[in-house]
């Protein structure tokens, strides 16, 4: 007499667990829905419940050795502590993002393409900092992939990806506050020769506020689809008012396509359910129906290696077949259950907003010098308590909340109020705040514990592979090795470490 009520309660429990995704990762859910993953990339967690293999590889700047980061347990969050130990007192880059699907569709440093060659000497794109995008998932620390302009990953020989007009689906989780209007911050299907081969040769998720082609409602950023030679928010290369500007810190972005049908869907990745921003026929412009997808996989760049975009990627997959809305809803529930939360951007000796500070060089033979400025030029100068008042002011900086990211800081000139240290072409300058998004981002820095064990190293928020550095007594944001003279690896840790003290003025 009790069997039916118990059965009902059991069914409700099973359905609830399935809806939360706790019985499987996103790719388990896609497989159950009949559209299995053919690529699964994440530096934050396993995307299959049984996966315990490689998530990503990092290379450290001190000796160029590498290590592979795996989940803490099968189906779990990445072992960020292993990365932190490996990268202690040096810089680290993400060299490989492994494919968890078993097909070997790993993402590596993108080669040059039709639009651009990367800034490295071999023409390849830059690699991302391993520490530029800290997060927590259910309280466990992890790192995303922070894409600065010039950074990109690719696989031109992927297995199982959709080609021609074949059906596919994809999702990615992005930082909804990190974007620009450059072309093109994409994740998905692209050309195999790194060149623009025509309309319909791509099908990738785009995120940003580019307005050259299609747009959504408001001022952006928007989730759109890069279908090559057009960012589409709907059927035409125009504004789709049903495609909203994104306001959430973490965003789930989805694109899927099949013959003469495609859709854009999105959601707050931390709460709530998916919304459909477009679902309908392919664009009417020639070349998009049927599609001519080629099957390469890109991250952070356009199909022809356009490299001017920025954004942050945490996880994403590509499927074979056109996922149902119900399958995608279960994936979104799984993403929400992962509980993404922004991590700490700063570490080491704490900076206090509103205080005046001076920053002393720690390199032997130069340690009586402080970060100062002469006009707009940031330099180092010898400063003491008996120095002239003008020099003391030039070597003093008011700490303010980061103009481009409130989790970090900006440094206002004491002797030129309203002007801030910012980077331009990797050179440090003191410029007036013109209120632009670019100025705000260029003037935002995230101090961490000094790489040489003294004071702080001051990382650029927008280019987290680069730190404040004095080189020939001039200020730069420098990487640990690179094409510029000021990227020289000699004495790098010392040159990027500064001891903070109360400002001279």
FITI-832615 format. One record per atom (N, C-alpha, C): residue in three letters; x, y, z. Coordinates in steps of 0.1 Angstrom, whole numbers, plus 5000, padded with zeros to 4 digits. Example, Ala and Ser with C-alpha at 12.3 -4.5 7.8 and 13.67 -1.06 7.14 Angstrom:
! FITI-832615
ALA513249435078 ALA512349555078 ALA513249675078 SER512849785071 SER513749895071 SER512950005079 
***
This chain:
! FITI-832615
UNK500849885000 UNK500050005000 UNK500850135000 UNK502250115003 UNK503050235003 UNK503950244991 UNK503850154982 UNK504750144970 UNK504650264961 UNK503350304958 UNK503250414949 UNK503750544954 UNK503350594966 UNK503950714971 UNK505450714972 UNK506050604976 UNK507550594976 UNK508050614962 UNK507450544952 UNK507850554938 UNK507750694933 UNK506650764937 UNK506550904932 UNK507650984938 UNK507950974951 UNK508951054957 UNK510351024951 UNK510550894948 UNK511850854942 UNK511950914928 UNK510850914920 UNK510950974907 UNK511251124908 UNK510551194917 UNK510751334919 UNK512251364922 UNK512851274931 UNK514151294935 UNK515151274924 UNK514851174916 UNK515751144904 UNK515651254894 UNK514451304891 UNK514351414882 UNK515051544887 UNK514951564900 UNK515651684906 UNK517151674905 UNK517651554908 UNK519151534907 UNK519551544892 UNK518751494883 UNK519151504869 UNK519151654864 UNK518151724869 UNK518051864865 UNK519251944870 UNK519751914882 UNK520851984887 UNK522151944880 UNK522151834873 UNK523351784866 UNK524351714876 UNK523951684888 UNK524851634897 UNK525251484894 UNK524451424886 UNK524751284882 UNK525751274871 UNK526151394865 UNK527051394854 UNK527551534851 UNK528651534843 UNK529051664839 UNK528351704826 UNK528651824821 UNK527951874809 UNK528051774797 UNK529151714795 UNK529251614784 UNK528551484786 UNK528351444799 UNK527451334802 UNK526051364798 UNK525651494801 UNK524251534798 UNK524051544783 UNK525051594775 UNK524951604761 UNK524851464755 UNK525651374760 UNK525551234755 UNK524251174758 UNK523651194770 UNK522351134773 UNK521251194763 UNK521451324759 UNK520551384750 UNK520751344735 UNK521751264732 UNK521951214719 UNK522851304710 UNK523551404717 UNK524451494709 UNK525751504717 UNK526551394716 UNK527751384725 UNK528751494721 UNK529651524731 UNK530751624729 UNK531751554720 UNK532251634711 UNK533451594703 UNK534651684707 UNK534451784715 UNK535551854721 UNK535051914734 UNK535851904744 UNK535551954758 UNK536752024764 UNK536752154766 UNK537852224770 UNK537552304783 UNK538352294793 UNK538152364805 UNK539452364813 UNK539852484819 UNK540952494828 UNK540452494842 UNK539152484844 UNK538552504858 UNK538052374863 UNK537552274855 UNK536952154860 UNK536852044849 UNK536651924854 UNK536351814845 UNK534851834840 UNK534651804827 UNK533351814821 UNK532651684819 UNK533251574823 UNK532651444824 UNK532751404839 UNK531751334844 UNK531751294858 UNK532851194861 UNK533351124851 UNK534451024854 UNK535751064849 UNK535851194844 UNK537151234838 UNK538151274849 UNK539351224849 UNK540351254858 UNK541651284851 UNK541651304838 UNK542851324830 UNK543251464830 UNK544151494820 UNK544751634818 UNK543651734815 UNK543751844822 UNK542951964819 UNK543752064811 UNK544952104816 UNK545752194808 UNK547252184812 UNK548052234804 UNK549552234807 UNK549952384809 UNK550852404819 UNK551452534821 UNK553052524820 UNK553552634816 UNK555052644814 UNK555552764823 UNK556552734831 UNK556952844840 UNK558152914834 UNK558253044837 UNK559353134831 UNK560653104837 UNK560853054849 UNK562153034855 UNK563052944848 UNK562452834842 UNK563252734836 UNK562652664824 UNK561452724820 UNK560652674808 UNK560252524809 UNK560152474821 UNK559652344823 UNK558152344823 UNK557452234821 UNK556052234821 UNK555452134831 UNK554252144834 UNK553552044842 UNK552052044838 UNK551351934840 UNK550051914836 UNK549151924849 UNK548052004847 UNK547052024858 UNK545951924856 UNK545551854866 UNK544451754865 UNK543351794876 UNK542251734875 UNK541251754886 UNK541651704899 UNK541151764910 UNK541351714923 UNK540851574925 UNK539751534918 UNK539151404918 UNK538451394905 UNK538051264901 UNK537251244889 UNK536051334889 UNK535851404878 UNK534751494877 UNK534851624884 UNK535951644890 UNK536051764900 UNK536751884894 UNK537051974903 UNK537652104900 UNK539152084898 UNK539752174890 UNK541152164888 UNK542052184900 UNK543152114900 UNK544052124912 UNK544852254911 UNK544352364915 UNK544952494914 UNK546152504923 UNK546152424934 UNK547252434944 UNK548552374937 UNK548352274929 UNK549552214922 UNK550152324912 UNK549252404906 UNK549752504897 UNK550452614906 UNK549852654917 UNK550452754925 UNK551852714930 UNK551952594934 UNK553252544938 UNK554352544927 UNK553852494915 UNK554752484904 UNK555252624899 UNK554352724900 UNK554552854895 UNK555052954905 UNK555352914917 UNK555753004928 UNK556953074924 UNK556953204927 UNK558153294925 UNK558553304910 UNK557653284901 UNK557953304887 UNK556653324880 UNK556753334867 UNK555553354858 UNK555153214852 UNK553953204848 UNK553453074841 UNK552553114830 UNK552653034819 UNK551753044808 UNK550952914805 UNK549752934800 UNK548952814796 UNK549452774782 UNK550052654780 UNK550552614767 UNK549552524760 UNK548852434767 UNK547852344761 UNK546652344769 UNK545452344762 UNK544152324769 UNK543752184763 UNK543652084771 UNK543451954767 UNK541951924764 UNK541651844754 UNK540351804751 UNK539951684759 UNK538851694766 UNK538451584775 UNK537651474769 UNK537251494756 UNK536351404749 UNK537051274745 UNK538351274745 UNK539051154740 UNK539451154726 UNK539051264718 UNK539351274704 UNK540651344701 UNK541251394712 UNK542551464710 UNK542451604704 UNK541351664706 UNK541151804700 UNK541651914709 UNK542951904712 UNK543551994722 UNK543752134715 UNK543852234723 UNK544052364718 UNK545452414722 UNK546252454712 UNK547552504714 UNK547752644708 UNK548952694710 UNK549252834705 UNK548952844690 UNK548052944687 UNK547552964674 UNK548653014664 UNK548752954652 UNK549753004642 UNK549253134635 UNK550153194628 UNK549653314621 UNK548653284610 UNK547853384606 UNK546753364597 UNK546653474587 UNK545553474579 UNK545353574569 UNK545253714574 UNK544753734586 UNK544553874591 UNK545753924598 UNK546453834605 UNK547553884613 UNK548553774617 UNK549753814619 UNK550753724626 UNK550753774640 UNK550953684649 UNK550953714663 UNK552253794666 UNK552353854678 UNK553453934682 UNK554753854685 UNK554653724686 UNK555853654689 UNK556853644677 UNK558053624679 UNK559053624668 UNK558753524657 UNK558053414661 UNK557753314651 UNK556453334644 UNK555753444648 UNK554553474641 UNK553353414648 UNK553553324658 UNK552453264665 UNK551853364675 UNK550653334679 UNK549953424689 UNK550553404703 UNK550353504712 UNK550753494725 UNK549953384733 UNK550553334744 UNK549853244753 UNK549353314765 UNK548353264771 UNK547653334782 UNK548453304795 UNK548353404804 UNK548853384817 UNK548053274824 UNK548753194832 UNK548053094840 UNK547353144852 UNK547553274856 UNK547053324868 UNK546153444866 UNK545853484854 UNK545153604851 UNK543653604854 UNK543053484856 UNK541653474858 UNK541253384869 UNK541553424881 UNK541253334893 UNK539753324896 UNK539253214899 UNK537853194903 UNK537753084914 UNK536553064919 UNK536352944928 UNK535052874922 UNK535052744923 UNK533952664920 UNK533552584932 UNK532352614938 UNK531952554950 UNK533052564961 UNK533652684961 UNK534652714971 UNK536052674968 UNK536252594957 UNK537652544953 UNK538252634943 UNK539452674945 UNK540152764936 UNK540452704922 UNK540352784912 UNK540752744898 UNK541052864891 UNK541552844878 UNK541952954870 UNK541352944856 UNK540753054850 UNK540353054837 UNK541453094827 UNK541053124815 UNK541953164804 UNK541753304800 UNK542553394805 UNK542453544802 UNK543053574789 UNK542253614779 UNK542753644766 UNK542953794765 UNK544153834763 UNK544453974759 UNK544553984744 UNK544454104739 UNK544654114724 UNK546054064720 UNK546053984710 UNK547353914706 UNK547453774711 UNK546553724719 UNK546553594725 UNK545553504718 UNK545953374715 UNK544953284708 UNK545353144708 UNK544453054707 UNK544652904707 UNK543852854695 UNK544352734690 UNK543752684678 UNK544052534676 UNK543152464669 UNK543452324664 UNK542952314650 UNK543852304640 UNK543452304626 UNK543152164621 UNK543352064629 UNK543151924625 UNK542351854635 UNK541151914638 UNK540251854648 UNK539551734642 UNK539151644651 UNK538451524648 UNK537051524652 UNK536151494643 UNK534751484646 UNK533951614646 UNK534551724643 UNK533851854643 UNK532951854630 UNK531951944631 UNK530951954620 UNK531652014608 UNK531451964596 UNK531852024584 UNK530752044574 UNK530852134565 UNK529752164555 UNK528552214563 UNK527452154560 UNK526152204567 UNK525752104578 UNK526652024583 UNK526351934594 UNK525952004606 UNK525151934615 UNK524651994627 UNK525651994638 UNK525652094647 UNK526552094658 UNK525952194669 UNK526452174681 UNK526152264691 UNK527352304699 UNK527352414707 UNK528452454715 UNK528052544726 UNK528752544737 UNK528552644747 UNK529952684753 UNK529952794759 UNK531152844766 UNK530752934778 UNK531552934788 UNK531353024799 UNK532453134798 UNK531953254798 UNK532853374797 UNK532753464809 UNK533653554811 UNK533553664820 UNK532753774813 UNK531553804818 UNK530753904812 UNK531154044813 UNK532254064821 UNK532754204822 UNK534054224815 UNK534654124808 UNK535954134801 UNK535654114786 UNK535754224779 UNK535454224765 UNK535954354758 UNK535854354745 UNK536054484738 UNK535454474724 UNK535654564716 UNK535054564703 UNK535854514692 UNK537054454696 UNK537954404686 UNK537454274680 UNK538054244668 UNK537654114662 UNK538754014664 UNK538353894669 UNK537053854674 UNK537253754685 UNK536653784696 UNK536753684708 UNK535753574705 UNK536253464700 UNK535453354695 UNK535853224702 UNK534853134703 UNK535152994706 UNK534252904697 UNK534852814689 UNK534052734681 UNK534752694668 UNK533852674657 UNK534252614645 UNK534752714635 UNK535952684629 UNK536552784620 UNK537352724609 UNK537952804600 UNK538752754589 UNK539952674593 UNK540352584585 UNK541452494588 UNK542752554582 UNK542752664574 UNK543952724569 UNK544252854575 UNK543552894585 UNK543753024592 UNK543553144583 UNK542753134573 UNK542353244564 UNK540853254563 UNK540453374558 UNK539053394555 UNK538753334542 UNK537953224542 UNK537653144530 UNK536253174526 UNK535553264532 UNK534253304527 UNK533053284536 UNK531953344533 UNK530753344541 UNK530353194544 UNK530053174557 UNK529553044561 UNK530552944564 UNK531852984564 UNK532952884567 UNK533252884582 UNK532552954590 UNK532752944604 UNK531352924611 UNK531452874623 UNK530252884632 UNK530752874646 UNK530952994652 UNK531553004665 UNK530753104674 UNK530853084687 UNK530353184696 UNK531253304697 UNK530553424696 UNK531353544697 UNK530753614710 UNK531653684717 UNK531253774728 UNK532053904728 UNK531354014728 UNK531954144728 UNK530954254724 UNK531454374721 UNK530554484717 UNK530954544704 UNK531454454695 UNK531754494681 UNK530454534674 UNK530454644667 UNK529254694660 UNK529454704645 UNK530454644640 UNK530754654625 UNK529654574617 UNK529254464623 UNK528254384616 UNK526954384624 UNK526454274629 UNK525254264637 UNK525454314651 UNK524354354658 UNK524454394672 UNK523154344679 UNK523154354692 UNK521954324699 UNK521354454705 UNK520554444715 UNK519954554722 UNK520954634730 UNK520754764732 UNK521654834740 UNK523054854735 UNK523954874744 UNK525354904739 UNK526254784740 UNK525754664744 UNK526554544745 UNK527254534759 UNK528054424761 UNK528354324751 UNK527254224748 UNK527354154737 UNK526354064733 UNK526953924730 UNK526153824731 UNK526453694726 UNK525953694711 UNK526853664702 UNK526453654688 UNK527153534682 UNK526953514669 UNK527653404662 UNK528553464651 UNK529753414651 UNK530653454640 UNK530553344630 UNK529953384619 UNK529653294608 UNK530653314596 UNK531653404598 UNK532653454589 UNK532053564580 UNK532753674580 UNK532353794573 UNK531053844579 UNK530853814591 UNK529653874598 UNK529553814612 UNK529253904621 UNK528853864635 UNK527353884635 UNK526553774637 UNK525153774635 UNK524453754649 UNK523453844651 UNK522653824663 UNK521253764659 UNK521053754646 UNK519753704641 UNK519953674627 UNK518853674619 UNK518853634605 UNK519553734596 UNK519653864600 UNK520253964592 UNK521454024599 UNK522354084592 UNK523454154599 UNK522954294603 UNK522154294613 UNK521554414618 UNK521254394633 UNK520654494639 UNK520354484654 UNK519154384656 UNK519354294666 UNK518354204670 UNK517954244684 UNK516854314686 UNK516554364699 UNK516254254710 UNK516054134705 UNK515854024714 UNK517153964720 UNK518254024715 UNK519553974719 UNK520154084729 UNK520054054742 UNK520254164752 UNK521754194755 UNK522054314760 UNK523354344765 UNK523554254778 UNK524754194779 UNK525054114790 UNK525454194802 UNK524954164814 UNK525254234826 UNK525854144837 UNK525754014835 UNK526253914846 UNK527753904845 UNK528353874857 UNK529753854858 UNK530153724851 UNK529453614852 UNK529653494845 UNK528553474835 UNK528853434823 UNK527753424813 UNK527953294806 UNK526753224804 UNK526653104796 UNK526253144782 UNK527053114772 UNK526753144758 UNK526653024750 UNK525553014742 UNK525352894734 UNK525052934719 UNK525552854710 UNK525252864696 UNK525052724691 UNK524052704682 UNK523852574676 UNK523352594662 UNK523652494653 UNK523252514639 UNK523052374632 UNK522052374624 UNK521752264615 UNK521252314602 UNK521052234592 UNK520552294579 UNK519452384580 UNK519652514576 UNK518752624575 UNK518052644589 UNK518752624600 UNK518252654613 UNK519452674622 UNK519352774631 UNK520352804640 UNK519752884652 UNK520552884663 UNK520052954675 UNK521153014683 UNK520853124690 UNK521653174701 UNK520953174714 UNK521553124724 UNK520953114737 UNK521953164748 UNK521453214759 UNK522353264769 UNK521753264783 UNK522553284793 UNK522053294807 UNK523153344816 UNK522753384827 UNK523753404838 UNK524253274842 UNK525553254842 UNK526153124845 UNK526153094860 UNK525753194868 UNK525753164883 UNK524353144888 UNK523353174880 UNK521953154885 UNK520953164873 UNK519853094875 UNK518753114865 UNK518853014853 UNK517853034844 UNK517752944833 UNK518053014820 UNK518152934809 UNK518552984796 UNK517353064790 UNK517753164782 UNK516853234773 UNK517253214759 UNK516353224750 UNK516653214736 UNK516653354730 UNK517753394724 UNK517953524718 UNK517653524703 UNK517853414697 UNK517453394683 UNK517253244680 UNK516253204673 UNK516053074668 UNK515353084655 UNK515953044644 UNK515253054631 UNK516153024620 UNK515753074608 UNK516453034596 UNK517853104595 UNK518653044587 UNK520053104584 UNK519953244578 UNK520953314579 UNK520953444572 UNK520653434557 UNK519953534552 UNK519553534538 UNK520753574528 UNK521753634533 UNK522853664525 UNK523553544519 UNK523953554507 UNK524553434500 UNK525753374508 UNK525853244509 UNK526953174515 UNK526653114528 UNK525453154534 UNK525153104548 UNK524152994548 UNK523552964536 UNK522552854535 UNK522652784522 UNK523352674521 UNK523852594532 UNK525252654537 UNK525652604549 UNK526852644555 UNK528052564549 UNK529252614551 UNK530452544545 UNK531452534557 UNK531052494568 UNK531952484580 UNK533152394577 UNK534352424582 UNK535552354579 UNK536052264591 UNK535652304603 UNK535952204614 UNK537152234622 UNK537952344620 UNK538952374630 UNK538352424643 UNK539052434653 UNK538552494666 UNK539452604670 UNK538852724674 UNK539552844678 UNK539052884692 UNK539952964698 UNK539653024711 UNK540353164712 UNK539553264713 UNK540153404715 UNK540453484703 UNK540253424691 UNK540653484678 UNK539553464668 UNK539653534656 UNK538853504645 UNK539353394637 UNK538553354627 UNK538953244618 UNK540153264610 UNK540453394607 UNK541653424599 UNK542753484609 UNK542653444621 UNK543553484632 UNK543553634635 UNK542353694633 UNK542153834638 UNK542453834653 UNK543253924658 UNK543853904672 UNK543654034681 UNK542654114677 UNK542454244685 UNK541454234696 UNK540954114699 UNK539854104709 UNK540354054722 UNK539554074732 UNK539854024746 UNK538653964752 UNK538953874762 UNK537853814769 UNK538453704778 UNK537553644786 UNK538053534795 UNK537153414793 UNK537753294791 UNK537153164789 UNK537353074801 UNK536353014805 UNK536452914817 UNK536252774812 UNK535252744804 UNK534952614799 UNK534152624787 UNK534152514779 UNK533352514767 UNK533352374760 UNK532352344752 UNK532352224745 UNK531752244731 UNK532052144723 UNK531352134710 UNK530751994708 UNK529551984702 UNK528851864701 UNK528751824686 UNK528351694684 UNK527851654671 UNK526351644672 UNK525651694662 UNK524251704663 UNK523751834669 UNK522451854668 UNK521751984672 UNK521151954686 UNK521752004697 UNK521151974710 UNK519752024712 UNK518951954719 UNK517651994722 UNK517652104733 UNK516652184734 UNK516552284744 UNK516552224758 UNK515952104759 UNK515952034772 UNK517351994776 UNK518051944767 UNK519451904770 UNK520252024775 UNK520152134768 UNK520852264771 UNK520352314785 UNK519152294788 UNK518652334801 UNK519252264812 UNK519452134810 UNK520152044820 UNK521652084821 UNK522252124810 UNK523652174811 UNK523752304818 UNK522852394816 UNK522752514823 UNK522652494838 UNK521752404842 UNK521552364856 UNK522852314862 UNK523652234854 UNK524952184859 UNK525952294861 UNK525952394852 UNK526852504853 UNK526552594865 UNK525252614868 UNK524852694879 UNK525252614892 UNK525152484892 UNK525452404904 UNK526952404906 UNK527752444896 UNK529252444898 UNK529652564906 UNK528752664907 UNK528952784916 UNK530152864913 UNK530252914901 UNK531353004898 UNK531353134906 UNK532453174912 UNK532553294919 UNK533953354916 UNK533953484914 UNK535253554911 UNK536253534922 UNK537453514918 UNK538553494928 UNK539253614931 UNK540153614941 UNK540953724945 UNK542053764934 UNK542053884930 UNK542953934920 UNK544253984925 UNK544354004938 UNK545554064944 UNK546053974955 UNK547353994959 UNK547953914970 UNK549153994974 UNK549853944985 UNK550954014990 UNK550654134999 UNK551654215002 UNK551354335010 UNK550154415005 UNK549254445014 UNK547954505010 UNK548154655007 UNK547554704996 UNK547354844993 UNK546054894999 UNK546155015004 UNK544955075010 UNK544455195001 UNK543155184997 UNK542655284989 UNK542655414996 UNK543055524990 UNK543155654996 UNK544455695002 UNK545355595003 UNK546655615009 UNK547655664998 UNK548655735002 UNK549755774994 UNK550955674995 UNK551455624984 UNK552555524985 UNK553655564976 UNK554855514980 UNK556055524971 UNK556455384969 UNK557055354957 UNK557455214953 UNK558855214950 UNK559655144959 UNK561055134958 UNK561555014950 UNK562455034941 UNK563154934933 UNK563854834943 UNK563954704939 UNK564654614948 UNK565854554941 UNK566054584928 UNK567254534921 UNK568554584927 UNK569454494930 UNK570754534936 UNK571454644928 UNK571854744934 UNK572554854928 UNK571554964923 UNK570254944924 UNK569255044920 UNK568255064931 UNK568555004943 UNK567455004953 UNK567355134961 UNK567955244957 UNK567655374962 UNK566755444953 UNK566255384942 UNK565355444932 UNK563955404935 UNK563055494931 UNK561655484933 UNK560955504919 UNK559755444918 UNK558955474906 UNK558455624907 UNK558855694897 UNK558455844897 UNK558055874882 UNK557956004880 UNK557656044866 UNK558256184863 UNK558556204851 UNK558956334846 UNK558056364834 UNK557156464836 UNK556056484827 UNK555156364826 UNK555056314813 UNK554256184812 UNK555056064812 UNK556356074813 UNK557255954813 UNK557455894827 UNK557055764828 UNK557355704841 UNK558755654841 UNK559455684852 UNK560855644853 UNK561255604867 UNK562455574870 UNK562955564884 UNK563955674887 UNK563855724899 UNK564755824903 UNK565155804918 UNK566355844921 UNK566855834935 UNK566055944943 UNK565455894954 UNK564655984962 UNK565055954977 UNK565156064984 UNK565456044999 UNK564556145006 UNK564656135020 UNK563856235028 UNK564256375026 UNK565456395021 UNK565956535019 UNK565856585005 UNK565156504996 UNK564956544983 UNK564056664982 UNK564056734971 UNK563156844969 UNK561756804969 UNK560856894973 UNK559456864975 UNK558856814961 UNK559256884950 UNK558756844937 UNK559056704934 UNK560356654937 UNK560656514934 UNK559956424943 UNK559756454955 UNK558956364964 UNK557556344959 UNK556956454954 UNK555656444948 UNK555656354936 UNK556656374928 UNK556656294915 UNK556856144918 UNK557356114930 UNK557555974934 UNK556455924943 UNK555355994944 UNK554255954953 UNK553055924945 UNK552255834949 UNK551055784941 UNK549855764951 UNK548755814948 UNK547555794956 UNK546855664951 UNK546655564960 UNK545955444956 UNK544455464955 UNK543955424943 UNK542455434942 UNK541955304937 UNK540655284938 UNK540055154933 UNK540255154918 UNK540555034913 UNK540855014899 UNK539855074890 UNK540255164881 UNK539355224872 UNK538655134862 UNK539355024859 UNK538854924850 UNK538354794856 UNK538754774869 UNK538254654876 UNK538454684891 UNK537254684898 UNK537254724912 UNK538054634921 UNK538354514916 UNK539154414924 UNK540654444924 UNK541054544916 UNK542454584916 UNK542554734919 UNK543654794915 UNK543954934918 UNK544455014907 UNK544355144908 UNK544955244899 UNK545755334908 UNK546755404901 UNK547755484909 UNK547655624903 UNK547155714911 UNK546955854907 UNK548255934911 UNK548656024902 UNK549856104905 UNK549456204916 UNK550356214926 UNK550156314937 UNK550356454931 UNK551256474923 UNK551556614918 UNK550756654906 UNK550056554900 UNK549156584889 UNK547856514891 UNK546956564900 UNK545756494903 UNK544856484891 UNK544256364890 UNK543456334878 UNK544156264867 UNK545556244869 UNK546356174860 UNK546856044867 UNK546955934859 UNK547255804864 UNK548355734856 UNK549055644863 UNK549955554856 UNK549055464847 UNK549455454834 UNK548755364825 UNK549855314815 UNK549555204808 UNK550455154798 UNK549955194784 UNK550855214775 UNK550455244761 UNK551555184753 UNK551255084744 UNK552255004737 UNK553354954747 UNK552854914759 UNK553654844769 UNK554654944776 UNK554555074773 UNK555355174780 UNK554455234791 UNK555055254803 UNK554255324813 UNK554355474812 UNK553155534812 UNK553055684811 UNK552155734822 UNK552155864825 UNK551155924833 UNK550256014824 UNK549055974823 UNK548056044815 UNK546856084822 UNK546156194818 UNK544956234824 UNK543856134821 UNK542956114830 UNK541856014828 UNK540856084819 UNK540756024807 UNK539756074797 UNK538456004798 UNK538255914807 UNK536955854809 UNK536655734800 UNK537555704791 UNK537355594782 UNK537555454788 UNK536855354783 UNK537055224787 UNK538555174786 UNK539155214775 UNK540555184772 UNK541455244783 UNK541255364786 UNK542155434796 UNK541955364809 UNK540755334813 UNK540455274826 UNK541155134827 UNK541055064816 UNK541654924817 UNK543154934817 UNK543755024809 UNK545155044808 UNK545755094821 UNK544955164829 UNK545455224842 UNK545055134854 UNK544755004852 UNK544354914863 UNK545454804864 UNK545854784877 UNK546954694880 UNK546554614892 UNK547154494893 UNK546754404903 UNK548054354910 UNK548354414922 UNK549554374929 UNK549454234935 UNK550554154934 UNK550754024940 UNK551954024948 UNK552253914955 UNK553553904963 UNK554653914953 UNK555753994957 UNK556854014949 UNK557553884944 UNK557753874931 UNK558353754925 UNK559753724931 UNK560453824936 UNK561753794942 UNK561653784957 UNK560453774962 UNK560253764977 UNK560253894984 UNK560354004977 UNK560254134984 UNK559054214979 UNK558354264988 UNK557254364984 UNK556254304975 UNK555954384964 UNK554854344955 UNK555454344940 UNK554854254932 UNK554954274918 UNK553654314913 UNK553654414904 UNK552354484900 UNK552054444886 UNK551054364885 UNK550654304872 UNK549554394865 UNK549754404852 UNK548754464844 UNK547454384844 UNK546254454847 UNK545054374847 UNK544754324832 UNK544954414822 UNK544554374809 UNK545554284802 UNK546754284806 UNK547854194801 UNK548554124812 UNK547854024818 UNK548453964831 UNK549653884829 UNK550253874817 UNK551553814815 UNK552653924818 UNK552154054820 UNK553154164820 UNK553054234834 UNK554154284839 UNK554254344852 UNK555054484850 UNK554754574860 UNK555654694861 UNK557054644861 UNK557854704853 UNK559254674853 UNK560054804851 UNK561154824858 UNK562154924854 UNK563254864846 UNK563554934835 UNK564554884826 UNK565255004820 UNK566555024822 UNK567255144819 UNK566655264825 UNK566155244838 UNK565455344846 UNK564155404839 UNK563555334830 UNK562355364824 UNK561255264828 UNK559955304829 UNK558955204833 UNK558255144821 UNK558055014822 UNK557254934812 UNK556354834819 UNK555454774811 UNK554854644815 UNK555554544807 UNK556254454813 UNK557154364806 UNK556754214809 UNK556954134799 UNK556753994801 UNK558153924804 UNK558053804809 UNK559253734813 UNK559853664801 UNK560453734792 UNK560953684779 UNK559953734769 UNK560553784757 UNK559653824746 UNK560553904736 UNK559853964727 UNK560554024716 UNK561054164719 UNK560654224730 UNK561054364733 UNK562354354742 UNK563154454741 UNK564354464749 UNK564054454764 UNK562954524767 UNK562554534781 UNK561954404786 UNK561754304778 UNK561254174782 UNK562354074785 UNK563554124785 UNK564754044788 UNK564553964801 UNK564953834801 UNK564753754813 UNK565753784824 UNK566853844820 UNK567953874830 UNK567353964841 UNK567553934854 UNK567154004865 UNK565654034865 UNK564853954858 UNK563453994857 UNK562753994870 UNK562853894878 UNK562153894891 UNK562454014900 UNK563754054900 UNK564154164908 UNK563554294902 UNK563654304889 UNK563154434882 UNK561654454883 UNK560954344886 UNK559454364887 UNK558954354901 UNK559854364911 UNK559454364925 UNK559754494931 UNK558854554939 UNK558954684945 UNK558454674959 UNK559154754968 UNK558654754982 UNK557854884983 UNK556654864988 UNK555754984991 UNK556055045004 UNK555955175005 UNK556155245017 UNK555155365017 UNK555055435028 UNK554155555029 UNK554755655019 UNK553955725011 UNK554455815001 UNK555255925007 UNK556255964999 UNK557056075003 UNK556256205004 UNK555156214997 UNK554256334997 UNK552856284997 
***
